[in-house]
């Protein structure tokens, strides 16, 4: 149930065969529902929020880097240059989700948090 007490839309699908559908248009409805969910046609009730300033800055840097990637591709830049920026953007995302740890990240952690007491 949703917060308003309504049932969310459903599509009855058989994992075994297509002729089990009580509604012949169920698959079409499912594809449309998935498209709406993936393209964010319906607004999120709880948008993502970042409270860590370091994460916000990393994502801004990643976005700027990806914008450079788009511009480089539009200008037919050599793929080596594009790949360097893509790798840089990936590194920003990795830091946000905690994959790997750069010296800069470790310095930040040790300078802002009390570890070892």
N, C-alpha and C positions, 0 to 999 in steps of 0.2 A: 504494500500500500504506500502511496505517496503521502506527503505531509497534508495534502488537501483531502485525504481519505479516498481518493480515486485509485483504481487499479491501473498500473502502468500498462501500456499497450503490449499485447502479446501476439506472437505468430506461432501457430501449431505446425511443427515440422517433424517429419519422420526421418530417422537416421538410416532406415532400411530402404525405403522406396518412396517415390514421388506420388504413387497413387493412394497413399494413406491420408493425404491432405483432405480434411473435411471441407476446406475452402480452396478451390482450384487456384485462387490468386494469392495464397499464403506465401509462396516463395517470392513473388513480386513485392508483397508487403514487407517481407523480411529484408529484402535488398534495399527497399526504400528507407526502412527504419535504420538499417546499418549506415546508409549513406548520410542520413540526417545526423546520426550520432558522430560519424567520422568527420563531417564537414562543419560540425558545430552549428547546425541550423537552429537547434534548440539551445537557448542560453543556459549556461551552467548555473545552478543555484548557489554553489559554493566554489567560486573561482579560486585558482591556486594563488597562494600568498607566500611571498618570501620574506622572512623576518631577519635573515642574516645578511648584513650589508655586504659582506665579502661575496656571497652567492649572487646578489643583485649585480655587483660590479663585474663578476666573472661572466654572467649571462649577457650583460651589455657589451662586454668585450667580444664574446662569441658572436653576438648579432652583428657587430661592426665588422668582424672578420668575415662572416658569411656574406655581408653586403659587398665587401671587396671581392670575394669569390665570384659573386654574380656579375659584378662589373668586369672582372678579368675574363670571364667566359664570354660575355657580350663583346669584348674587344678582341677575342680570339687569342688571348695570351697563351704562351706555352704551358702545357699541362703541368710541368714541374712547379711553376709559380702558383698555379691553382692548388696543387696538392699540398704545398707548404702551408698555405692559408687554411685549407681544410683540416690539416693535422693540428694546426694551432687552435682552431675552433673546437675540435674534438678534445684537445687537452683541457680547454676551459670547461667543457661539459663534464669531463672526467673528474675534475677537481670539485665541481658542485656535488656530484653524486658520491664522491669519496673513493674513486678508483685511482690507485697510485697515490704517491705523495711527493710533491716537490719540496725542495729545501725551503722555499718561501712559505709553503703551507705549514711545514713543521715548525719553522720559526714563529709563525703566527700563533700556532697552538700553544707552544711553550711560553710565549710572551703574554698571552691572554688568559691562560688557565693554570691553576695551581695543580701540578702533577707531582706525585711522589710523596705527599704528606700523609 
